[in-house]
Amino acid sequence: MALDAQQVECLLKMIQDTRDLELSCPECAAQLDCYAQRILDGEPIDGLLQMVEQHLNACAGCNDEFHLILETIRAIGESSEA
């Protein structure tokens, strides 16, 4: 299976964006609720949560889970306001 030019470019970008210290998927998942709440509150993303953000940019599975958590928090907030 050969990669097309877009896939090669994406792969090279992911390699370029790697860091010496990165979170695993379980480590990222443990921080997703806190990260989502910070996003919703408009608070700064710093420290460990910057590593979560980097992981989400590279991992589609964790990114999908993050968006589900974000939607859930929003729905809970809307239902409590009603």
GUMIBA-797638 format. One line per 10 residues: their letters; for each residue x, y, z of N, C-alpha, C. Coordinates in steps of 0.001 Angstrom, whole numbers, plus 500000, padded with zeros to 6 digits. Example, Ala and Ser with C-alpha at 12.3 -4.5 7.8 and 13.67 -1.06 7.14 Angstrom:
REM residues 2
AS> 513190:494310:507800:512300:495500:507800:513200:496700:507800 ~ 512850:497750:507080:513670:498940:507140:512900:500030:507870
This chain:
REM residues 82
MALDAQQVEC> 500836:498830:500000:500000:500000:500000:500885:501238:500000 ~ 500749:502026:498983:501543:503253:498856:500768:504434:499431 ~ 501496:505357:500008:500891:506565:500545:500827:507628:499454 ~ 499745:508411:499478:499685:509520:498529:500421:510718:499132 ~ 500581:511777:498369:501351:512941:498794:500771:513582:500061 ~ 499461:513647:500164:498819:514249:501339:499094:513416:502590 ~ 499039:512107:502469:499315:511237:503611:500772:511361:504059 ~ 501688:511446:503097:503105:511604:503421:503328:512931:504135 ~ 502714:513993:503642:502839:515306:504260:502307:515295:505696 ~ 501164:514663:505896:500568:514560:507231:501488:513777:508167
LLKMIQDTRD> 502023:512676:507691:502926:511854:508496:504189:512631:508867 ~ 504749:513354:507928:505944:514155:508207:505657:515254:509227 ~ 504485:515865:509141:504108:516905:510109:503986:516299:511507 ~ 503384:515118:511598:503242:514461:512899:504616:514131:513491 ~ 505534:513688:512653:506886:513376:513127:507568:514659:513596 ~ 507417:515719:512830:508021:517002:513177:507467:517535:514496 ~ 506204:517286:514765:505546:517824:515958:505743:516973:517209 ~ 506470:515868:517111:506681:515039:518294:507534:515776:519311 ~ 507328:515450:520554:508042:516075:521674:508812:515002:522432 ~ 509785:515438:523208:510549:514495:524018:509669:513826:525063
LELSCPECAA> 508686:514572:525562:507783:514053:526580:506356:514199:526068 ~ 505670:513087:525922:504291:513093:525426:503425:512214:526316 ~ 502121:512495:526290:501166:511699:527059:500727:510478:526266 ~ 500482:509400:526976:499852:508228:526357:498343:508490:526288 ~ 497637:507658:525572:496184:507812:525497:495521:507723:526878 ~ 495872:506749:527721:495251:506710:529056:495579:507949:529905 ~ 496805:508456:529791:497169:509658:530537:496367:510866:530044 ~ 496196:510949:528748:495405:512035:528163:493946:511915:528599 ~ 493392:510723:528509:491987:510506:528857:491697:510909:530302 ~ 492661:510720:531181:492471:511067:532589:492330:512571:532802
QLDCYAQRIL> 492764:513369:531827:492734:514823:531960:491674:515493:531078 ~ 490944:514716:530283:490025:515301:529311:488914:516136:529930 ~ 488369:515705:531068:487288:516489:531679:487789:517857:532129 ~ 488967:517895:532729:489551:519165:533167:489867:520051:531963 ~ 490421:519468:530920:490748:520219:529698:489475:520790:529078 ~ 488444:519982:528976:487176:520431:528383:486567:521575:529196 ~ 486607:521461:530516:486051:522517:531354:486825:523821:531189 ~ 488137:523732:531082:488949:524935:530852:488586:525586:529520 ~ 488390:524771:528505:488012:525295:527185:486669:526021:527300 ~ 485702:525383:527925:484374:525983:528056:484391:527262:528893
DGEPIDGLLQ> 485243:527305:529899:485324:528472:530775:486208:529577:530199 ~ 486891:529275:529082:487780:530261:528479:489041:530509:529293 ~ 489390:529548:530126:490589:529677:530951:491816:529251:530162 ~ 492989:529740:530576:494216:529391:529855:494538:527900:529967 ~ 495133:527391:528918:495585:525998:528880:497078:526021:529159 ~ 497482:525474:530299:498890:525507:530660:499311:524200:531307 ~ 500599:524065:531509:501143:522891:532177:500783:521588:531489 ~ 500308:520651:532270:499933:519331:531777:498864:519418:530692 ~ 497983:520389:530803:496899:520508:529819:497413:520913:528443 ~ 498585:521546:528364:499192:521807:527059:499603:520494:526400
MVEQHLNACA> 500049:519552:527217:500404:518236:526691:499150:517496:526220 ~ 498035:517689:526921:496762:517104:526489:496393:517673:525126 ~ 496508:518986:524982:496182:519643:523715:497045:519102:522570 ~ 498333:518940:522819:499237:518384:521809:498826:516965:521439 ~ 498473:516167:522428:498049:514789:522175:496772:514773:521336 ~ 495829:515644:521665:494566:515680:520919:494779:516070:519468 ~ 495778:516895:519205:496081:517288:517827:496646:516132:517013 ~ 497190:515136:517689:497814:514014:516993:497012:512719:517048 ~ 496032:512628:517933:495336:511356:518162:493835:511511:517905 ~ 493376:510954:516822:491963:511078:516441:491035:510428:517466
GCNDEFHLIL> 491435:509299:518030:490584:508609:518996:490358:509440:520256 ~ 491423:509997:520796:491289:510837:521986:490556:512132:521659 ~ 490786:512661:520464:490093:513874:520047:488590:513622:519969 ~ 488193:512479:519435:486766:512127:519385:486187:512043:520797 ~ 486930:511404:521702:486465:511283:523089:486340:512659:523744 ~ 487300:513531:523480:487257:514893:524006:485997:515617:523556 ~ 485653:515508:522271:484472:516198:521764:483184:515636:522363 ~ 483152:514349:522651:481992:513771:523340:481866:514326:524758 ~ 482988:514437:525442:482975:515000:526798:482541:516458:526755 ~ 483061:517203:525803:482706:518613:525645:481204:518771:525412
ETIRAIGESS> 480649:517958:524524:479207:518008:524246:478397:517634:525489 ~ 478867:516653:526245:478164:516224:527457:478147:517334:528501 ~ 479297:517974:528704:479357:519075:529673:478432:520206:529242 ~ 478421:520522:527965:477521:521572:527465:476063:521201:527703 ~ 475702:519952:527418:474315:519505:527592:473900:519556:529062 ~ 474799:519153:529946:474498:519213:531374:474286:520658:531798 ~ 475129:521552:531305:474996:522963:531632:473691:523548:531139 ~ 473282:523159:529939:472025:523662:529373:470824:523130:530144 ~ 470878:521865:530555:469748:521289:531277:469621:521872:532698 ~ 470729:522249:533287:470669:522823:534633:470207:524281:534600
EA> 470359:524934:533446:469895:526318:533297:468405:526396:533036 ~ 467820:525315:532556:466397:525310:532205:465499:525208:533418
